[in-house]
């Protein structure tokens, strides 16, 4: 079984075995995902840019757990709406390339104003 399908099945089985499916509406999943994303932010809070690039092992392990939680909820939302996250991400990168051409956005952190 492909890793993507294995993960999808494990996520599905985990919720089904606990009879949590009724709670996993897209709205609830989105709210849970944001809470997990906030836990990702908390790991980096108050770190310098250099510290944020070189996390100690315990912080890196915590980051992996919180990113996984966020990814699981994101995956469940996508599955609920039949969205392939890989395809959607590739399409979004194409849109971003048009919206932010490299020649006009070298080293910029501020988005250009829309007219």
MODELLER restraints for C-alpha pairs under 7 A, 6 or more apart:
rsr = mdl.restraints
at = mdl.atoms
rsr.add(forms.Gaussian(group=physical.xy_distance, feature=features.Distance(at['CA:15:A'], at['CA:21:A']), mean=5.85, stdev=0.5))
rsr.add(forms.Gaussian(group=physical.xy_distance, feature=features.Distance(at['CA:26:A'], at['CA:77:A']), mean=5.37, stdev=0.5))
rsr.add(forms.Gaussian(group=physical.xy_distance, feature=features.Distance(at['CA:26:A'], at['CA:80:A']), mean=6.97, stdev=0.5))
rsr.add(forms.Gaussian(group=physical.xy_distance, feature=features.Distance(at['CA:29:A'], at['CA:73:A']), mean=5.68, stdev=0.5))
rsr.add(forms.Gaussian(group=physical.xy_distance, feature=features.Distance(at['CA:29:A'], at['CA:77:A']), mean=6.45, stdev=0.5))
rsr.add(forms.Gaussian(group=physical.xy_distance, feature=features.Distance(at['CA:33:A'], at['CA:70:A']), mean=5.09, stdev=0.5))
rsr.add(forms.Gaussian(group=physical.xy_distance, feature=features.Distance(at['CA:33:A'], at['CA:73:A']), mean=5.40, stdev=0.5))
rsr.add(forms.Gaussian(group=physical.xy_distance, feature=features.Distance(at['CA:33:A'], at['CA:74:A']), mean=6.60, stdev=0.5))
rsr.add(forms.Gaussian(group=physical.xy_distance, feature=features.Distance(at['CA:36:A'], at['CA:66:A']), mean=6.03, stdev=0.5))
rsr.add(forms.Gaussian(group=physical.xy_distance, feature=features.Distance(at['CA:36:A'], at['CA:69:A']), mean=6.31, stdev=0.5))
rsr.add(forms.Gaussian(group=physical.xy_distance, feature=features.Distance(at['CA:36:A'], at['CA:70:A']), mean=5.42, stdev=0.5))
rsr.add(forms.Gaussian(group=physical.xy_distance, feature=features.Distance(at['CA:37:A'], at['CA:70:A']), mean=5.96, stdev=0.5))
rsr.add(forms.Gaussian(group=physical.xy_distance, feature=features.Distance(at['CA:39:A'], at['CA:66:A']), mean=6.42, stdev=0.5))
rsr.add(forms.Gaussian(group=physical.xy_distance, feature=features.Distance(at['CA:40:A'], at['CA:63:A']), mean=6.19, stdev=0.5))
rsr.add(forms.Gaussian(group=physical.xy_distance, feature=features.Distance(at['CA:40:A'], at['CA:66:A']), mean=5.75, stdev=0.5))
rsr.add(forms.Gaussian(group=physical.xy_distance, feature=features.Distance(at['CA:40:A'], at['CA:67:A']), mean=6.70, stdev=0.5))
rsr.add(forms.Gaussian(group=physical.xy_distance, feature=features.Distance(at['CA:43:A'], at['CA:59:A']), mean=6.95, stdev=0.5))
rsr.add(forms.Gaussian(group=physical.xy_distance, feature=features.Distance(at['CA:43:A'], at['CA:63:A']), mean=6.89, stdev=0.5))
rsr.add(forms.Gaussian(group=physical.xy_distance, feature=features.Distance(at['CA:44:A'], at['CA:52:A']), mean=6.02, stdev=0.5))
rsr.add(forms.Gaussian(group=physical.xy_distance, feature=features.Distance(at['CA:78:A'], at['CA:84:A']), mean=6.76, stdev=0.5))
rsr.add(forms.Gaussian(group=physical.xy_distance, feature=features.Distance(at['CA:78:A'], at['CA:85:A']), mean=6.78, stdev=0.5))
